[in-house]
């Protein structure tokens, strides 16, 4: 008897499922529902066509997922019979979890970026009333009130606030994509009335040319591939990830040129990941730089393999790691009694020094691989300070 009841319940469920599927086929105007199985992620997903979403009298998600075809059908049925799934439960907290999970799977985002997003969330939003409010109920006044609370008393810099608001902008973008909100109120909100802590002195956050020359001179006879990578970064003004991603095929010794168009980054586990584009992922990041005599000497000091489609900077046939590059940089700074700054500050030195030398901003943008002038703003300010104060102060006061 018990087995018969179980079988009856199963058959009723099947019939119920068939009724739901027939109903959904009518809604989609298709003979078969566009439900796809993705074995690698163990999910089933159905993308709801634009024409179906536009025809609905309520907001519905772009797609519905589940761990089985039946679950997806149930969720789809709920969408069209009861309104959008989870719209009344979605909060910034649930959206952030989805956002960060997506970024962890996306090869275009480094582990460092993911950690920074998580840190900004934990610092400025986690467990706050704003983060726990239903996303559809958040108002511009709620946002401004929260921004006011985290900046009150000038407790954060404008740069830090920009990072925090930027994260929130992206969460509201996600909410808009999921049809949970009609528009991104965060991007539309003016924050000009907020007051911020003054930024730290930028000229104290880069190497000086004298420090650069001392470091390069100290390392010039070193056989360490890490020391050679440090010198190369000082010769190119590139990101360390771009130096690590150089192939022998990127070097043209006849034309004295270096082709920058990829980077090598480390994931959360320290596993190297080669990306066939630079950080921005835009064409502006790809550039050809002159090969200076010093840079050429570094390349010539490294044994060249027969296969040019291999990395230049290898240690024991493995890609070098940024953390170890920084350890070598820290060691030489300690030896020379120079303040230690990470390898990223070498790039900052290069961009700033190029601007301070009088090189026009458009040229420096191409050298640095920056897509917009806004990215160059603080470099321009520091370069102006270095040039005007360093060179003209003595003319006035000496």
Secondary structure by P-SEA (a helix, b strand, c coil): caaaaaaaaaaaaaaaaaaaaaaaaaaaccccccccccccccbbbbbbcaaaaaacccccccccccccaaaaaaaaaaaaaccccccccccaaaaaaaaaaaaaacccccaaaaaaaaaaaacccccccccccccccccaaaaaaaaaaaaccccccaaaaaaaaaaaaaaaaaaaaaccccccccccccccccccccccccccccccaaaaaaaaaaacccccaaaaaaaaaaaccccaaaaaacccccccccccbbbbccccccccccbbbbbcccccccccccccccccaaaaaaaaaccccccccccccccccbbbbaaaaaaaaaaaaaaaccccccaaaaaaaaaaaaaaacccaaaaaaaacccccccaaaaaaaaaaaaccccccccccc
